């Protein structure tokens, strides 16, 4: 049985009730080589041979040093840890004995920043400044100096909202692709008239998909309002409660429009017989304002390109849905926020929208898993009671700020970057190819087939959906056409759309 190291050792020692880290370390009592076991959920357990660790497993200082040196920074565990008097006392003594220690100063800074712990300390003259995060290992925020500890705070957020984004091989590869440049290049290569028609479709696809993710079919008025909101995305200015409330009014039923951030505890549960079980209990209302200010800060860094805009948009948008600042409309708002930050930053040109929700809808299982990766472990730690009618929730355990403030957003950022990449390289290209094929097919049909424009368009769409055939069920819609006419039309449409249909098949997820 391996002896816990780092965060896991501190969790066990102080019996901290926190979500389990994605990666935990242990120390074997035998020599050998390091081994890693990966579970089905992606979590990892790394076991080090006994000669690879020279510290004292019973030492808080040694375990903190291991965590800060070897493991992914975990503000959630540290926030819980620095509520413990013994841990804070140990850090104070550590500073007294080793005032120049980079790890001692880092631990003390984090205790102050996360928990408001005060220290009677000044960094010794000549001590090297310490960066909280390595920009080779993490996506970092703007540098902010802390003179007391000689620390450079480059965390990607605020005390109330601090996502962690690791620079994995996949993330670095996606960031290196210059997706913004590809968007601009793609726009420049499309004829203006075709581009205008393609963009019109992309707005429609994004509007339908953002409701489709929530299994809703909006009426024409609500769909039109959401499209107008998409068209206005990117307006200058920081996110504020007033701005977000105005957006919420534009996307929800007027009966559920709210005057500001929620003032009560909300929760999410599935429909049906299990409505007395909460799938997610968001932060209490007392934390909403400070967390949303943190979301706004990260969004602003992306809008001004101080942080990669897709990374910032991903963190801010998922942060919004995790905070759940309103009782209704949070999902649509969170997906809209991606467009808003990307437009503000210049990643997407004015008037252009990438159908990111449509991509999420095609990968809805993965999207759902990302949401659950935050909601499930936090809700599992809470003791609560729902009234029989599920109209009221009573949370019996504490909901500390550190439980909600931080999360590993790496997989989220990879997902949104992949969605953007597919939008640029597949969706836009497919729609342009569709329009070229459509124009060519209609031009051929109009030489011999006399149909009004709307019916001609309907015929082409139905045959394309049938992969070159007019289904028997839809045949009755074109009673004025003879069987010979239908066969001739099918042939013309199939020929003009051959390359488009091949591209659709090649882009399908199973290929």
C-alpha positions in Angstrom: 0.0 0.0 0.0 1.5 3.3 -1.1 2.0 6.1 1.4 0.1 9.3 0.2 2.2 12.2 -0.9 1.6 15.9 -1.5 -2.0 17.0 -1.7 -3.4 13.5 -0.9 -1.2 13.3 2.3 -2.5 16.7 3.4 -6.1 15.7 2.6 -5.8 12.6 4.7 -4.0 14.2 7.6 -6.5 17.0 8.0 -9.5 15.0 6.8 -10.3 17.7 4.2 -13.6 17.3 2.5 -12.6 18.3 -1.0 -13.1 16.9 -4.5 -10.4 14.3 -5.2 -7.5 15.7 -7.2 -7.3 14.5 -10.8 -3.8 13.1 -10.1 -2.6 11.8 -6.8 0.8 10.6 -5.7 1.9 7.9 -3.4 5.2 6.4 -2.1 6.0 2.7 -2.4 8.0 0.9 0.3 9.9 -0.8 -2.4 12.5 0.2 -5.0 11.8 0.0 -8.7 10.3 2.4 -11.2 7.6 5.0 -11.1 4.2 3.5 -12.1 1.0 5.3 -13.2 -2.5 3.9 -13.1 -5.2 5.7 -15.1 -8.9 5.1 -14.2 -11.8 5.0 -16.6 -12.7 8.5 -15.5 -9.3 9.8 -16.5 -8.0 10.3 -12.9 -4.4 9.1 -12.3 -2.5 7.5 -9.4 1.2 7.8 -9.6 3.4 5.6 -7.3 7.0 6.6 -6.7 9.7 4.1 -5.6 11.0 4.7 -2.2 14.3 6.2 -3.4 12.5 8.9 -5.4 11.4 10.8 -2.3 13.7 12.0 0.4 11.2 14.0 2.5 9.5 13.1 5.7 5.9 11.8 5.0 4.8 13.2 8.4 6.1 16.7 7.7 3.5 19.3 6.6 6.4 21.4 5.1 7.7 18.4 3.1 4.2 17.5 1.8 3.5 21.1 0.9 6.8 21.4 -0.9 6.1 18.2 -2.8 2.6 19.5 -3.8 3.9 22.9 -4.9 6.9 21.5 -6.7 5.5 18.3 -8.3 1.8 18.6 -8.6 -0.7 20.7 -10.5 -1.6 23.7 -8.4 -4.8 23.0 -6.5 -6.4 26.1 -5.0 -9.3 24.1 -3.8 -7.2 21.8 -1.6 -5.1 24.7 -0.4 -8.1 26.8 0.4 -9.4 24.0 2.7 -5.9 23.4 4.1 -5.4 27.0 5.2 -8.5 26.9 7.3 -6.6 24.6 9.5 -4.7 26.3 12.4 -1.9 23.8 12.4 -1.3 24.3 8.7 -1.1 28.1 9.0 1.1 27.8 12.1 3.5 25.5 10.2 3.7 28.0 7.3 4.5 30.8 9.7 7.3 28.8 11.3 8.5 27.8 7.8 8.8 31.4 6.9 10.7 32.2 10.1 13.2 29.5 9.6 13.6 29.8 5.8 12.5 33.4 4.9 14.1 33.1 1.4 12.5 29.8 0.5 10.5 30.1 -2.7 8.1 27.4 -1.6 7.6 28.9 1.9 6.8 32.3 0.3 4.5 30.7 -2.3 2.6 28.8 0.4 2.3 32.0 2.6 1.1 34.1 -0.4 -1.5 31.5 -1.3 -2.7 31.4 2.3 -3.1 35.2 2.3 -4.6 35.3 -1.2 -7.0 32.4 -0.8 -8.0 32.7 2.8 -7.0 36.1 4.0 -4.4 34.8 6.4 -2.1 37.6 7.7 1.6 37.2 8.2 4.1 39.4 10.0 6.7 39.0 7.3 8.8 41.0 4.7 10.8 39.3 2.0 14.5 39.5 2.7 16.6 41.8 0.5 18.0 40.1 -2.5 15.5 37.2 -2.5 14.6 36.2 -6.0 11.0 36.9 -7.1 8.9 33.8 -7.4 6.2 33.2 -10.1 3.2 31.3 -8.8 2.7 29.5 -12.1 5.3 28.5 -14.8 4.2 29.8 -18.2 5.7 26.6 -19.7 3.3 24.5 -17.6 0.2 26.7 -17.4 -1.7 29.3 -19.3 -1.1 32.3 -17.0 -2.8 35.6 -16.3 -1.3 39.1 -16.3 1.5 39.5 -13.8 0.7 41.2 -10.5 3.4 41.8 -7.9 3.1 41.0 -4.2 5.9 43.0 -2.5 5.4 41.3 0.9 6.4 37.9 -0.2 8.4 38.8 -3.4 5.9 36.9 -5.4 4.5 37.4 -9.0 0.9 36.5 -9.0 0.1 35.3 -12.5 -2.9 33.1 -11.6 -5.6 33.0 -14.2 -8.3 34.8 -12.2 -9.2 36.2 -8.9 -9.4 34.8 -5.4 -13.1 34.2 -6.0 -12.7 32.6 -9.4 -9.4 31.0 -10.4 -9.5 28.3 -13.2 -6.3 26.3 -13.8 -5.3 25.6 -17.4 -2.4 23.1 -17.9 -0.4 23.3 -21.1 -0.9 19.8 -22.3 0.5 18.6 -25.6 -3.0 18.8 -27.1 -3.7 22.3 -25.8 -0.3 23.7 -27.0 -0.9 22.2 -30.5 -4.4 23.8 -30.7 -3.1 27.2 -29.5 -0.3 27.0 -32.1 -2.7 26.6 -35.0 -3.5 30.3 -35.2 -7.3 29.7 -35.5 -8.0 33.4 -35.6 -5.8 33.8 -38.6 -7.6 30.9 -40.3 -11.0 32.6 -39.7 -9.7 35.8 -41.4 -8.1 33.8 -44.2 -11.3 31.8 -44.8 -13.4 35.0 -44.9 -11.2 36.6 -47.5 -11.4 33.7 -49.9 -15.2 33.6 -50.1 -17.2 35.8 -52.5 -19.0 38.5 -50.5 -22.5 37.4 -51.7 -21.8 33.8 -50.8 -20.3 34.8 -47.5 -23.4 36.8 -46.6 -25.6 33.8 -47.3 -23.3 31.4 -45.4 -23.2 33.7 -42.4 -26.9 33.9 -42.4 -27.1 30.1 -42.1 -24.5 30.0 -39.4 -26.5 32.4 -37.3 -29.5 30.2 -37.8 -27.6 27.0 -36.9 -26.1 28.6 -33.8 -29.5 29.9 -32.6 -31.2 26.5 -33.1 -28.4 24.6 -31.5 -28.1 26.6 -28.3 -31.8 25.8 -27.6 -31.3 22.3 -29.0 -28.7 21.5 -26.3 -31.4 22.1 -23.7 -33.9 20.2 -25.8 -36.0 23.3 -26.5 -37.6 24.5 -29.7 -37.9 28.3 -29.5 -40.8 30.1 -31.1 -39.9 32.5 -33.9 -39.9 35.5 -31.7 -37.5 34.0 -29.1 -35.2 32.7 -31.9 -35.2 36.1 -33.6 -34.3 37.8 -30.3 -31.4 35.4 -29.7 -30.1 36.0 -33.2 -30.2 39.7 -32.6 -28.2 39.2 -29.5 -25.6 37.1 -31.4 -25.3 39.9 -33.9 -24.6 42.4 -31.1 -22.0 40.2 -29.4 -18.7 41.9 -29.0 -19.9 45.4 -27.9 -17.2 47.1 -25.9 -17.3 47.1 -22.1 -16.8 44.8 -19.2 -19.3 42.3 -18.0 -21.5 43.7 -15.3 -24.6 42.5 -13.5 -26.6 45.0 -15.4 -25.3 43.8 -18.7 -25.8 40.2 -18.0 -29.3 40.8 -16.7 -30.2 42.7 -19.9 -29.0 39.7 -21.9 -30.9 37.3 -19.7 -34.1 39.3 -20.5 -33.5 38.9 -24.2 -33.3 35.1 -24.1 -35.8 33.9 -21.6 -39.6 34.0 -21.4 -40.7 37.4 -20.0 -42.4 35.6 -17.2 -39.0 34.3 -15.9 -36.9 37.5 -16.5 -35.1 38.6 -13.4 -34.0 41.9 -12.0 -30.5 40.9 -11.2 -28.4 38.0 -9.9 -30.3 35.5 -7.8 -30.8 36.1 -4.1 -31.6 32.5 -3.2 -30.1 29.0 -3.4 -30.9 27.3 -6.7 -30.2 23.8 -7.8 -30.5 21.6 -10.9 -32.3 18.3 -11.0 -33.4 15.9 -13.7 -37.1 15.8 -14.7 -39.3 12.9 -13.7 -39.4 10.7 -10.6 -36.0 11.7 -9.3 -36.7 15.3 -8.9 -35.9 15.1 -5.2 -32.2 14.5 -6.1 -30.1 17.5 -6.9 -27.7 17.0 -9.8 -25.9 20.2 -9.0 -26.1 22.8 -6.2 -24.4 26.0 -7.3 -22.6 28.5 -5.0 -24.8 30.2 -2.4 -26.1 33.6 -3.3 -23.5 35.3 -1.0 -20.7 34.1 -3.4 -22.4 35.0 -6.7 -21.3 38.6 -7.0 -17.7 38.1 -6.2 -17.4 35.0 -8.4 -19.1 36.9 -11.3 -16.6 39.7 -10.9 -13.9 37.1 -11.3 -15.6 35.8 -14.4 -15.7 39.3 -15.8 -12.0 39.8 -15.0 -11.0 36.7 -17.0 -13.3 37.7 -19.9 -11.7 41.1 -20.0 -8.2 39.6 -20.2 -9.4 37.6 -23.2 -11.1 40.6 -24.8 -7.9 42.6 -24.6 -5.7 39.6 -25.7 -3.8 39.6 -22.4 -4.8 35.9 -22.3 -5.5 33.7 -25.3 -9.1 34.7 -26.2 -10.4 31.2 -26.7 -8.9 30.1 -23.3 -10.3 33.1 -21.6 -13.7 32.7 -23.3 -13.8 29.0 -22.3 -13.0 29.7 -18.6 -15.3 32.7 -18.3 -18.3 31.0 -20.1 -18.1 27.8 -18.2 -17.5 29.8 -15.0 -20.8 31.6 -15.6 -22.7 28.4 -15.9 -21.0 26.9 -12.8 -21.9 30.0 -10.8 -25.5 29.9 -12.3 -26.2 33.6 -11.4 -29.8 33.4 -12.6 -32.6 31.0 -12.1 -33.2 30.7 -15.8 -31.2 31.2 -19.0 -27.7 30.4 -17.7 -26.9 27.8 -20.3 -27.7 30.0 -23.3 -25.9 32.9 -21.6 -22.8 30.8 -21.1 -22.6 29.8 -24.7 -23.3 33.3 -25.9 -20.5 34.6 -23.7 -18.0 32.6 -25.8 -19.1 34.5 -28.9 -19.0 37.8 -27.0 -15.4 37.4 -25.8 -14.2 36.1 -29.2 -15.8 39.0 -31.0 -14.4 41.6 -28.5 -10.9 40.2 -28.9 -11.0 40.2 -32.7 -10.7 36.5 -32.9 -14.0 36.4 -35.0 -14.6 39.5 -37.2 -17.6 41.7 -36.7 -20.7 40.2 -38.1 -19.3 36.6 -38.2 -20.4 33.8 -35.9 -18.9 30.4 -35.5 -21.6 27.7 -34.9 -19.9 26.6 -31.6 -23.2 25.5 -30.0 -23.9 23.4 -33.1 -20.5 21.7 -32.6 -21.3 21.2 -28.9 -24.6 19.6 -29.8 -22.8 17.2 -32.1 -20.6 16.3 -29.1 -23.2 16.7 -26.4 -22.0 13.7 -24.4 -18.6 15.2 -24.0 -20.0 18.6 -23.3 -22.2 17.1 -20.6 -19.3 15.3 -19.1 -17.3 18.5 -18.8 -20.2 20.2 -16.9 -20.5 17.1 -14.6 -16.8 17.1 -13.9 -17.3 20.3 -11.9 -20.8 19.8 -10.6 -20.8 16.1 -9.4 -17.8 16.1 -7.0 -18.9 19.3 -5.4 -22.5 18.4 -5.0 -21.5 15.0 -3.6 -19.8 16.8 -0.6 -23.0 18.6 0.4 -25.7 17.4 2.7 -29.1 18.8 1.6 -32.8 18.3 1.7 -35.3 19.0 -0.9 -39.0 19.5 0.0 -41.4 17.0 -1.4 -42.5 19.4 -4.1 -38.9 20.3 -4.9 -39.6 24.0 -4.6 -37.2 24.6 -1.8 -33.7 23.3 -1.0 -32.0 23.3 2.4 -28.2 22.9 2.3 -27.1 21.7 5.7 -23.4 21.7 5.2 -21.2 24.7 4.6 -20.5 25.9 1.1 -17.1 27.6 1.4 -15.7 29.9 -1.3 -12.8 27.5 -2.0 -15.2 24.7 -2.9 -16.4 26.6 -5.9 -13.7 29.1 -6.8 -11.3 26.9 -8.7 -11.4 24.0 -11.2 -9.1 22.4 -13.7 -10.3 24.0 -17.0 -7.8 22.2 -19.3 -10.2 19.8 -20.9 -12.8 22.5 -21.2 -10.4 24.8 -23.1 -9.3 21.9 -25.3 -13.0 21.1 -26.1 -13.8 24.7 -27.1 -10.7 25.1 -29.1 -11.5 21.9 -31.0 -15.0 23.2 -31.6 -13.6 26.5 -33.0 -11.2 24.5 -35.2 -14.0 22.3 -36.6 -16.2 25.4 -37.2 -13.5 27.0 -39.2 -12.1 24.0 -41.1 -15.4 22.1 -41.6 -18.6 24.0 -40.9 -17.9 27.2 -42.8 -16.2 25.3 -45.7 -19.2 22.9 -45.9 -21.7 25.7 -46.0 -19.9 27.5 -48.8 -19.6 24.3 -50.7 -23.3 23.7 -50.2 -24.2 27.2 -51.5 -22.0 26.7 -54.6 -23.6 23.4 -55.3 -27.1 24.8 -54.6 -26.6 27.6 -57.1 -25.3 25.2 -59.8 -28.2 22.8 -59.2 -30.9 25.5 -59.4 -29.3 27.0 -62.5 -29.6 23.5 -64.2 -33.1 22.9 -63.0 -34.4 26.3 -64.0 -33.6 25.6 -67.7 -36.4 23.1 -67.9 -38.4 23.0 -64.6 -41.0 25.7 -63.8 -41.3 25.9 -60.0 -41.6 28.9 -57.8 -38.4 29.8 -56.0 -39.4 28.5 -52.5 -40.6 25.2 -53.9 -37.4 24.8 -55.9 -35.3 25.4 -52.8 -37.4 22.9 -50.9 -36.9 20.3 -53.6 -33.2 20.7 -53.6 -33.0 20.5 -49.8 -35.1 17.4 -49.6 -33.1 15.6 -52.3 -29.8 16.5 -50.7 -31.1 15.3 -47.3 -32.0 12.1 -49.0 -28.5 11.8 -50.5 -29.7 12.3 -54.0 -33.2 10.8 -53.8 -36.7 12.2 -53.1 -38.2 10.0 -50.5 -41.6 8.4 -51.2 -43.0 10.2 -48.1 -42.1 13.6 -49.5 -43.0 12.8 -53.1 -46.6 14.0 -52.5 -45.3 17.6 -51.9 -44.4 17.7 -55.6 -47.5 16.2 -57.2 -47.1 18.5 -60.2 -43.9 16.7 -61.2 -44.0 13.5 -63.3 -41.8 10.6 -62.3 -39.6 11.4 -65.2 -39.2 15.0 -63.9 -38.3 13.7 -60.4 -35.8 11.3 -61.8 -34.2 14.0 -63.9 -34.1 16.5 -61.0 -32.6 13.9 -58.7 -29.8 13.2 -61.2 -29.0 16.9 -61.6 -29.0 17.6 -57.9 -27.0 14.5 -57.0 -24.3 15.4 -59.6 -24.0 19.0 -58.4 -23.9 18.0 -54.7 -21.6 15.0 -55.1 -18.5 16.7 -53.6 -20.6 18.3 -50.9 -22.1 14.9 -49.8 -18.6 13.3 -49.9 -17.3 16.1 -47.6 -20.2 15.7 -45.2 -19.5 12.0 -44.9 -15.8 12.5 -44.4 -16.6 15.0 -41.6 -18.9 12.7 -39.8 -17.7 11.8 -36.3 -17.3 8.1 -37.1 -14.9 8.7 -39.9 
